[in-house]
Amino acid sequence: MPFEQILMLHIPLLLLGILIVICAIAISMAILIIVWRYVPHEVLTMHHKLASPIFPAIAAAYTVLLAFVVVVSWQNFDKAKVHTVIEANCLVDLYRNSAAFSEPFGDELRTTIQEYIDSVINEEWPLLARGEESIHSRMLLRKIWDLYTNYEPKTEKESVFLAESVNKLDNLRETRRLRILDANASVHHILWFILIFGGIITVNYSSFFGFENFKTHAVMTAIFASIISLILLTILCFDFPFTGSVRIEPTLFKEIINY
């Protein structure tokens, strides 16, 4: 399990946000103190004109990367939600279409679909937070598939509904597979390293400006570090769509039988 997912799984979002902001401010303050203590103020002032035009270029490059990752993370989160909705809709159609089949096949089919829904809600959803799937849910889906493939339709009506149901079942299997893949999708570790290291460089580049007052310099640096760390926290929240406080819930699966 990735380290980021472990953090989201075991630490509440509010506490995690506070810790990330504190760490960011602590690192920026430590570097600022070192610069103010060991680099003469005259040297900082002398290089202020050189550092000033370079800083916007560095900040702009980092901002573009940061915005790109935020957008991609949000799109992946939204895509995982769409996959969940499609899977739930397929289950609704299968459950309703089962009324067209004669007994005892129709009743057995509805019972198995209900067992699959219960397994997804109660067993698989907690496992998704860890990037895992339920073997029991997979076996129940295979049982549903076996029920359809072994059934011989008795009327033209059943033949039509069987063909439509098998098509829905194919979509169900595909979206379930995508949902499980979504639970493991995340920002690559190399990109996380670039985001964190780039944030440290961007924030602490301002430490080499020749400010006259240390407190003013420290406050401005702390605010800058807080903003960057909160954006990184946003990326982390959307990185794993089924983990943490900001996650996709199985609400639609709980409402399937009511349709």
C-alpha angles and dihedrals in degrees: 000000000000117000092239090055091050089054092050092046099050106028123064114242096243093050092044091051092050092049093049093049092047092050092048093050092044093053093046092047092049092053092044092052092049092051093047091047101046105025115071114241090231090061092050091049092048092054095041093098090052096045096046099068093041095054096066090053092051092045092047093051092049092044092054091052092045093050091047093053092046091053093046092048091050092047091051090049091050091046090054089052090052091051090052092050093049091049091050091048091052090053090050091053093047092049093049094042090054088075088072093064126084123248141299089022095056093050093046090049093051091047092051092046089051090050090051092050092049091048092051092049100042103028112020101039094061088047091052088065086065094043093254136120133222114253088202091057090049091051092049091052089051089051090054089051091050091051091056097042093049096046121102112206114232099200139028089252091057090048091056093047092045092055091047092046093050089052090051090047091054089053090047093053092047096049091045089054090048091048091055091047089050089056089061099039114110145147109288117256092240090056091048089052091051092048094050097039091044090050091052091050094046095048097043096044085081088063089078094060116108101243116172096215123051095202092054090047091049094049093050092048092048092052091049091049091048093053093049092047092050091052089051088050089053090054090049092051093054094038094085110033095195099041132081132003094312098060142128112263126210091242095131092051090055091054098047097099091051093065 
